[in-house]
Amino acid sequence: MEVWIGRLPEHLNTQTLRSELEPFMERLAIFQYRCEKPRRKGHGFINFQHEADGRKFLDVFGSHMSSNSQREAQQKEKGPDAGPQLIIMGSHVQCSPSRRKPTVFKPVEHKPNIARSDHQNWKKTPFSMAVSRLDCGHCVFLRNQLAFVAEWSHCKDNIRAEFSSHNLILTLPKRGGSGIQVRTAYHSIQELVWSPRGIVILVLHTPPTFLTYETLEGSAPENPNPSIRVTERLKFIDDAHGEISSFCTVYRFQVLNANSLQRKMIILETKGVQVTEYDIQCYHARDVSDLAPYSEAMPSLMNEIRRFGKTGTLPFGTLFYLQALAYNGYLHPDKVSILARKLATIFAEARRFKNQGESQPISNEAIKMLLQWIKYPSPHSTGVQFEVDKIIEYLEDQEKRICDGDNIRAALLTQNTPSLTRVFGITITPTRILLSGLKMEVRNRILRNHDSYTDHFIRAQFCDEDGQDLFSSKVSLDPIYERFRLILREGIFIGGRNYRFLGFSNSSLRSHSAWLLAPFHDGMRLHTSETIIEALSTFEDMDKGLRARFAARVGQTFSETPHTLLLRRYNITHSIIDDVETGTGVTKRVFSDGIGKISEGALKLVHEVIRRDSAICIQIRWAGAKACYLWIRVSQASRSAFAHP
């Protein structure tokens, strides 16, 4: 028998819920039960092995109401339900029979005892299981039921799944003692769904790590756990897996012997993994008529986005977020294509009725909210948020809230400021390209020069799957670096545009980020990465063989300059001076490196820009040069700046 528990704190997990329920269960002499608490949900489930135990629990803590409307009415009139209350972490929870079909689990000893005893053994020797196949795919709702669709499969009898202290490691051996490891950190598992039939599905929010290994000499061939040495990190398992690994982060494997699978899942819960028992249906992509395989659907979507961008049917920001829905794994490419066509119709109608060529009925900020609204497919959720019509309704509602001023945060991101501008950002990892959307970036010289075309600039961050710096002193990262190098050379197609490497500042180089540019026309001139760099300065006096010095000189123009002052507009004269000297005799000081002078009149203009009236020494960037300027008493009305070469 299964009992539904409502009004739980959303931050509660399965392990904490079980700990909170233990005193109540011991008081009722109930020992055979299982808990299940979905992540970031306000409800949970208790599955009792004996129906009598479930009835006993409901007799004490159950809610005696026949419908949800009666519950809501009683809650409004009397507050919490009358009768004995089950209080968990200060919340008066509500208990009633579950509408789900209860699962049957085998009799086991009390769960806390299992977790306590087996966890001690796990610390000494991680347990492993034989696996018959490994699939990579995605979860969808077919006929209102959650299903797994395999896009790639690896069927071998010698696959093993090892549950270590921090990782789930799937070993795929090859001939000659080598093979590939698929490492999944427990903290990257959004939800683990398993069934007594031996099916284990990992719903991940970051992809696994793919590593090659070699068996060390001296290991016995018959040893199931030989000593190995990891040699290199890979982008994917094989070429077929590489076509879908960037977009599909759900992995399924079939355990050969499922007798002890339940005990192992209980142990995983102690590691903070969200474990859910659910008999999920599994299909191959070729057997699903509603959706095309990813290898066909993704190129079709990219062609459609490229066509919409070329014809101007949809603005670039909309195309960016549509591509993000597919690239980041929120929606199947076929669903995104349908959504794109519906949005194209909405935008066309808005242009016709308003007679404005750039009318945007749904803003970028509203579309960006889809990245937060669409959740991971789960046995505890419904497929409503994956229906295109519901998505359109959500977008229209969010756009109305932004226009009415209800969503203040989104409204603040609709306009640039004198020191900040909106720039699209992406994250490039060893496996994926994540499109994060508009962010406020501090202006630099290049962004100011092309203020009307900032959507042609993209800030790219290169990092590991979890956002950390990519580094390893023991494993070769050559395939990953080659992937990054190929992206910088050939570019990335986003929203129908090809973004290629432009440059980086010194600080962005340290943080492993760079600027990418898509060519654009400003008037009658075509701007590319080469033409923009050539317009920055003259580099004839620099040996092009010194690439580091050339990159550093170009990188100065990407330095953040939140405050600017145009010399011509305010009639500020400038000239070249010798070393700045102060004092005489013993107290004489000579400032020869990066020191200039500024008059009081020009300094007052600087005070108005930076909104500080006490600074007498300022740091500036001027035409690629960086220096500090000291205030020198010249003339009250003079506006002069003197630079030291």
C-alpha positions, -999 to +999 in steps of 0.1 A: +000+000+000+012+035-009+005+067+010+008+102-004+023+129+018+017+166+010+028+200+023+064+188+027+093+213+026+106+213-010+142+211+001+136+178+018+152+147+003+144+110+006+170+103+033+159+132+054+122+123+051+130+087+062+149+100+092+120+123+102+095+094+099+115+069+119+103+079+154+067+078+143+071+045+126+088+029+156+060+042+178+035+024+155+057-007+153+060-004+115+093-015+100+087-027+065+083+005+044+100+027+018+101+064+014+103+084-018+107+122-020+110+139-054+136+167-056+122+202-053+086+190-049+062+195-020+050+159-017+064+124-012+053+088-009+055+060+016+052+025+003+042-001+030+049-037+024+018-047+045-015-030+038-023-033+075+007-011+083-005+015+058-040+015+073-026+018+108-005+049+097-035+065+080-058+059+110-034+080+131-022+106+107-045+104+077-067+132+064-104+122+064-116+142+034-131+129+002-118+154-024-092+181-030-118+208-029-129+197+005-093+198+017-088+233+003-121+245+019-112+231+053-077+246+051-092+280+044-117+278+072-098+260+099-062+261+088-044+227+092-066+196+091-083+186+123-071+155+142-037+142+150-010+160+130+022+147+115+047+175+118+079+173+098+104+201+101+078+225+113+053+217+085+019+202+092+019+175+065-011+159+049-014+121+045-039+102+022-040+071+001-019+075-031-035+074-065-005+057-080-003+020-085+018+007-056+050-012-064+057-045-047+091-048-030+107-079-015+108-083+022+141-068+036+153-059+070+147-024+083+161+001+058+183+021+083+200-011+093+207-020+056+222+014+049+243+013+080+257-022+076+262-022+038+276+014+038+305+002+061+313-026+037+310-002+007+338+020+022+361-010+021+352-026-012+329-008-038+303-032-051+299-039-088+273-056-111+274-072-145+256-053-172+243-066-205+239-033-224+244+005-222+221+030-239+222+068-243+190+087-251+164+109-236+131+107-216+098+117-232+061+114-224+044+090-248+006+087-243+010+105-210+035+079-197+072+085-191+093+065-215+130+062-223+140+065-260+175+050-268+194+069-295+226+049-292+233+014-278+263-007-268+255-043-263+282-064-248+282-091-221+314-080-203+302-045-192+305-039-155+290-011-134+310-002-103+295+019-075+325+036-058+325+062-030+319+092-053+313+079-088+293+053-108+318+038-132+307+018-163+336-002-178+335-011-215+364-035-222+380-039-256+405-064-270+441-063-258+433-052-222+422-017-231+387-001-229+366+029-221+353+041-187+322+061-183+324+079-150+294+096-135+297+116-103+268+111-079+263+148-075+257+151-113+227+126-111+194+145-112+174+113-107+181+076-108+151+056-119+152+018-115+128-011-117+129-047-103+134-060-138+170-047-136+167-015-155+186+015-142+182+049-158+205+079-150+190+113-156+220+136-155+223+174-155+260+171-166+274+145-190+297+117-178+334+117-182+348+094-209+382+079-203+404+053-220+423+028-198+449+001-201+452-030-180+484-031-160+508-060-165+505-087-138+467-085-135+451-119-138+428-122-169+401-139-149+401-111-123+368-092-126+385-060-112+420-059-127+444-030-120+441-004-147+457+029-157+436+057-171+454+073-201+433+098-220+400+117-218+376+114-248+348+135-262+325+105-267+326+067-267+325+062-305+315+082-336+278+072-334+277+082-298+293+115-307+263+125-329+240+126-299+261+128-267+260+166-268+222+166-265+213+134-247+223+131-211+201+101-200+218+068-198+203+034-193+219+000-185+205-034-179+217-054-149+221-091-154+213-102-119+187-079-103+182-099-070+202-075-049+194-043-069+170-030-043+196-031-015+221-013-037+196+014-045+190+019-008+227+024-003+228+050-031+202+070-013+227+075+015+250+092-010+224+119-017+212+104-050+175+109-058+164+072-063+129+065-077+114+030-084+094+031-115+087+006-142+096+028-172+089+017-207+119+017-231+120+022-268+145+026-296+144+059-315+135+041-347+104+026-331+089+060-320+067+074-348+061+107-331+097+118-329+126+115-354+160+102-342+183+130-329+208+123-357+181+134-382+161+159-361+189+181-350+203+189-385+167+195-397+162+220-368+195+238-376+185+242-412+152+256-402+168+281-378+193+291-405+163+297-429+144+318-403+175+338-396+183+344-433+148+356-441+143+376-409+112+356-400+123+355-364+148+378-346+182+365-336+174+364-299+144+342-304+165+318-326+192+317-300+169+305-273+151+281-296+185+265-303+193+265-266+162+245-259+175+217-281+213+221-274+208+222-236+185+191-237+152+208-227+131+198-257+134+173-286+145+191-318+111+181-334+093+199-306+115+230-310+108+230-348+070+230-341+075+258-315+096+278-340+069+276-367+042+287-342+063+316-331+069+326-367+032+328-372+028+349-341+055+373-352+041+376-387+007+385-374+022+411-350+040+428-379+009+428-401-014+443-375+011+468-360+027+476-393+062+476-378+091+457-392+107+449-359+077+442-337+085+415-312+053+402-295+074+379-273+106+393-259+139+375-254+135+377-216+102+358-218+117+331-240+147+328-217+124+319-188+116+286-205+151+275-195+139+277-158+103+266-163+109+234-182+120+207-157+136+173-162+111+146-172+104+125-141+079+099-129+066+125-105+058+151-133+034+153-162+041+160-198+022+193-198+052+215-199+065+197-230+034+204-250+039+232-275+005+248-269+012+250-232+046+266-239+030+293-261+005+300-233+034+303-208+053+327-231+023+350-236+017+351-199+053+359-191+054+386-217+023+402-202+039+402-168+070+419-181+049+445-199+028+451-168+059+454-146+053+423-125+086+407-135+110+435-125+142+415-129+134+405-165+124+441-173+157+454-160+176+433-186+158+448-215+179+480-217+216+487-218+233+511-194+262+535-200+286+510-185+269+477-192+256+461-223+237+429-230+257+401-246+249+365-254+269+339-236+278+303-243+297+276-224+319+251-243+327+219-225+345+187-235+311+173-246+286+200-251+279+236-262+255+252-237+237+284-247+231+304-216+216+336-231+218+373-225+241+386-197+251+420-187+287+426-196+309+456-188+316+475-220+350+475-237+364+495-266+351+471-293+316+469-279+314+507-278+325+510-313+298+486-325+271+494-300+243+487-325+256+452-333+263+437-299+242+406-308+270+397-332+294+393-303+293+363-280+312+356-248+324+320-248+336+302-216+358+271-219+355+248-189+348+213-177+313+199-175+307+211-140+320+246-147+354+241-131+387+247-149+398+219-172+430+204-159+446+170-152+482+161-145+476+123-149+453+121-179+460+134-214+435+160-226+447+162-262+413+152-277+395+179-257+420+206-266+417+196-302+379+201-300+384+236-285+410+244-312+386+232-340+358+254-326+380+285-325+392+279-360+360+269-378+335+286-355+300+277-342+266+281-359+242+298-336+209+313-346+219+309-383+252+328-379+287+315-378+306+328-348+344+327-350+372+336-327+378+374-323+401+379-293+404+380-255+416+402-227+443+393-203+417+387-175+395+366-198+425+345-209+431+337-172+395+327-168+396+306-200+370+327-219+371+344-253+351+367-276+335+352-308+321+373-337+296+368-365+303+389-396+279+419-401+275+449-423+278+484-408+267+507-435+284+496-467+313+478-450+316+442-440+330+436-405+348+404-397+373+393-371+402+404-394+388+438-403+379+447-367+414+438-354+430+458-383+410+488-373+422+488-337+457+500-344+487+497-367+507+466-360+533+470-388+561+477-363+554+444-345+568+411-356+538+389-364+559+359-353+556+371-317+520+359-314+519+363-276+529+400-278+504+406-307+476+389-287+484+409-256+483+442-277+449+432-292+437+420-258+440+455-243+410+466-264+389+439-247+396+452-212+366+463-193+361+501-194+328+509-175+334+547-177+343+565-209+350+601-218+352+613-254+381+637-259+367+654-290+332+660-275+346+679-245+375+696-263+402+679-242+436+684-258+464+659-254+501+659-260+533+639-253+556+648-224+588+636-209+592+619-175+571+634-147+594+648-120+585+659-085+606+675-058+642+686-058+674+673-044+671+644-020+633+643-023+633+643-061+612+616-077+610+606-114+580+588-127+590+572-160+566+543-165+529+547-172+525+581-156+509+611-172+493+644-162+458+657-163+445+693-157+419+703-132+394+711-158+397+677-174+397+660-140+364+676-131+348+660-162+362+626-151+346+632-117+312+637-133+315+604-152+328+582-123+306+601-098+335+607-074+348+642-067+379+633-045+401+613-069+433+631-080+449+600-096+430+579-122+438+549-142+429+551-179+431+533-212+437+555-241+439+540-277+453+508-264+477+523-238+472+519-201+485+544-176+479+564-144+472+601-146+481+626-119+464+659-113+487+688-120+478+724-113+477+740-148+447+762-153+412+763-139+396+763-173+422+742-191+412+707-203+444+689-211+459+655-208+496+647-212+508+612-220+542+597-214+554+574-243 
